[in-house]
């Protein structure tokens, strides 16, 4: 087992706010240089970069539309030129377009699947090039408790997150011999902008009787991206207050 190289960079998608921002801060505190990938969060992303730099980290922000198949290559090129080799990846960016399955349009199905799953695959494929050469890598996919647990009205979101868990396990088996780990974190009800429209009554279905925080998810991301988790791969860590129990 080798230690993380000193110049290692972690790329966090959707890192300008919510779970992504909390993860970026946690990883910076753990010694990673951090690149924040965002689509429309320019001001928030730049503010996050400034915060990370003030805390002593090397950081940058890159704008990209992850639904564009060319975005992975261009984003990695920009980050590697600015900061160094990308040896960590947190696939956090995601969208929702909820509706009953009977009413989900092809457009909303494609939007959610391509953003939440297709983009994560393309970024993972691109990240593995450098990780395999370096014989070191950490990939953490932000899935959801909805992946393995039914939630009416979220067929597209559930399919994307279940697929992300399957992708995690398969890629982990393919690269484990190269000191590259691939894991998933599956949050439950977490207080973020994405869940702002979820009724408070949903909390009553959580055994812990409360919503989680982005920092609680980020703590698990930090562990899975650390050298201490070098023998943890292909697993999904649930951060859901007992919802999946």
C-alpha positions in Angstrom: 0.0 0.0 0.0 1.4 3.4 -1.0 0.6 6.8 0.5 -1.1 9.6 -1.3 1.4 11.7 -3.3 2.0 15.2 -2.0 0.8 16.9 -5.2 -2.4 14.9 -5.4 -5.5 16.7 -6.5 -9.1 15.7 -5.8 -11.8 16.8 -8.3 -15.2 17.4 -6.7 -18.2 17.8 -9.0 -21.0 20.1 -7.8 -18.5 21.3 -5.2 -19.8 24.9 -4.8 -22.5 24.1 -2.3 -24.2 21.4 -0.2 -22.6 18.0 0.1 -20.0 18.9 -2.5 -18.8 22.1 -0.7 -18.7 20.3 2.6 -16.7 17.4 1.0 -14.3 19.9 -0.6 -13.6 21.5 2.7 -13.1 18.2 4.5 -10.7 16.9 1.8 -8.7 20.2 1.8 -8.4 19.8 5.6 -7.0 16.3 5.0 -4.3 17.7 2.7 -5.7 17.3 -0.8 -5.5 20.1 -3.4 -9.1 20.6 -4.5 -10.6 21.4 -7.8 -14.3 22.3 -7.8 -16.2 21.4 -11.0 -19.5 23.4 -11.4 -22.0 24.2 -14.1 -23.7 27.4 -13.0 -22.3 28.1 -9.6 -19.6 30.6 -10.6 -19.8 33.0 -7.7 -20.3 30.3 -5.1 -17.5 28.2 -6.6 -15.1 31.1 -6.6 -16.1 31.9 -3.0 -15.4 28.3 -2.0 -12.0 28.4 -3.7 -11.1 31.6 -1.7 -12.2 29.9 1.5 -10.1 26.8 0.8 -7.0 29.0 0.0 -7.5 30.9 3.2 -7.4 27.6 5.0 -4.1 26.8 3.4 -5.1 24.6 0.5 -4.4 24.8 -3.1 -7.7 25.1 -5.0 -9.3 26.0 -8.3 -12.7 26.1 -9.9 -13.6 24.8 -13.4 -16.9 25.4 -15.2 -18.2 22.5 -17.3 -21.5 21.0 -18.4 -21.1 17.3 -17.5 -23.7 16.2 -20.0 -21.3 17.2 -22.7 -19.2 14.1 -23.5 -16.2 16.3 -24.1 -16.4 17.9 -20.7 -14.4 15.2 -18.8 -11.3 15.6 -21.0 -11.4 19.4 -21.0 -12.0 19.7 -17.3 -9.2 17.3 -16.4 -6.8 19.1 -18.7 -7.6 22.4 -17.0 -7.2 21.1 -13.5 -4.0 19.2 -14.2 -2.4 22.3 -15.8 -3.4 24.4 -12.8 -2.9 22.2 -9.8 -1.4 18.8 -10.8 -2.4 15.2 -11.2 -6.0 14.3 -10.4 -5.8 11.3 -8.1 -9.1 11.7 -6.3 -12.6 12.1 -7.7 -15.9 12.8 -5.9 -18.8 12.3 -8.3 -21.3 14.5 -6.4 -23.1 16.5 -9.0 -26.7 15.4 -9.4 -30.2 16.6 -10.4 -33.8 15.5 -9.7 -36.9 15.7 -12.0 -39.5 13.9 -9.9 -42.8 12.5 -11.1 -44.7 9.3 -11.2 -43.2 6.8 -13.7 -46.3 7.1 -15.9 -45.6 10.8 -16.3 -41.8 11.0 -16.6 -40.9 12.4 -20.0 -38.1 11.1 -22.1 -36.4 14.4 -21.6 -36.5 14.2 -17.8 -35.4 10.6 -17.8 -32.4 11.4 -20.0 -31.5 14.5 -18.0 -31.4 12.6 -14.7 -29.7 9.5 -16.0 -27.1 11.3 -18.0 -26.2 13.8 -15.2 -26.2 11.5 -12.3 -24.9 8.3 -13.9 -23.5 9.0 -17.4 -21.4 11.9 -16.3 -20.0 10.0 -13.3 -19.0 7.2 -15.7 -17.2 9.5 -18.1 -15.3 11.2 -15.3 -14.4 7.9 -13.7 -13.1 6.6 -17.0 -11.0 9.7 -17.5 -9.7 9.7 -13.9 -8.6 6.1 -14.1 -5.9 6.9 -16.7 -3.8 9.0 -14.3 -4.7 6.8 -11.2 -3.5 3.6 -12.9 -0.3 5.2 -14.0 0.3 6.6 -10.5 -0.8 3.3 -8.9 -2.9 5.4 -6.5 -6.4 6.7 -6.6 -9.6 7.4 -4.7 -13.0 7.6 -6.3 -16.1 8.3 -4.1 -19.5 8.3 -5.7 -22.4 10.1 -4.0 -25.3 7.7 -4.5 -28.5 7.8 -2.4 -30.5 5.6 -0.1 -33.2 5.8 -2.9 -31.0 3.6 -5.1 -31.8 0.3 -3.2 -34.9 1.6 -1.4 -38.1 2.5 -3.4 -39.4 6.0 -3.2 -42.5 6.7 -5.3 -42.1 9.5 -7.8 -38.4 9.0 -8.3 -38.0 6.2 -10.8 -35.4 8.2 -12.8 -33.5 9.3 -9.8 -33.6 5.9 -8.2 -32.4 4.2 -11.4 -29.5 6.6 -11.7 -28.4 6.1 -8.1 -28.8 2.3 -8.2 -26.7 2.3 -11.4 -24.1 4.4 -9.7 -23.8 1.8 -6.9 -23.5 -0.9 -9.6 -20.8 1.1 -11.4 -19.0 1.6 -8.1 -18.8 -2.1 -7.4 -17.8 -3.2 -10.9 -15.0 -0.6 -11.4 -13.7 -1.3 -7.9 -13.2 -4.9 -8.8 -11.4 -3.9 -12.0 -8.8 -1.6 -10.4 -8.3 -2.9 -6.9 -4.9 -4.4 -7.7 -3.6 -1.0 -8.7 -4.2 0.6 -5.3 -7.2 2.5 -6.6 -10.3 2.3 -4.5 -13.9 3.0 -5.6 -16.6 3.4 -3.1 -20.0 5.1 -2.7 -21.7 7.1 0.0 -25.5 6.9 0.0 -27.1 9.8 1.9 -30.6 9.7 3.2 -32.5 12.9 3.9 -29.8 15.6 4.0 -30.6 19.3 4.4 -29.4 20.8 1.1 -30.9 23.0 -1.6 -31.9 19.8 -3.5 -34.1 18.7 -0.6 -35.5 22.1 0.2 -38.9 21.2 -1.4 -39.2 17.9 0.5 -42.0 18.0 3.1 -40.8 18.0 6.7 -43.1 15.0 7.3 -40.5 12.9 5.5 -38.3 13.2 8.5 -40.8 11.1 10.5 -39.8 8.1 8.4 -36.2 8.4 9.5 -35.4 6.4 12.6 -33.1 9.1 13.9 -36.0 11.5 13.6 -33.9 14.3 12.0 -32.3 15.2 8.7 -28.6 14.8 8.3 -26.1 17.5 7.5 -23.7 17.9 4.6 -20.8 17.8 7.1 -21.9 14.3 8.2 -21.8 13.1 4.6 -18.5 14.8 4.0 -16.9 13.1 7.0 -17.5 9.7 5.3 -16.2 11.0 2.0 -13.0 12.2 3.8 -12.5 8.7 5.3 -13.0 6.9 2.0 -10.6 9.2 0.2 -7.9 8.8 2.9 -5.0 6.4 3.1 -6.7 4.8 6.2 -9.4 3.4 3.8 -6.9 1.7 1.5 -8.4 -1.7 2.0 -12.0 -0.5 1.6 -13.3 -0.7 -1.9 -16.5 -1.6 -3.7 -18.7 -0.8 -0.8 -21.5 1.6 -0.1 -21.6 3.6 3.1 -25.1 4.7 4.1 -25.4 8.0 5.9 -29.2 8.0 6.4 -30.1 8.0 10.1 -31.1 4.3 9.9 -33.5 4.8 6.9 -32.1 1.8 5.1 -31.8 -0.4 8.2 
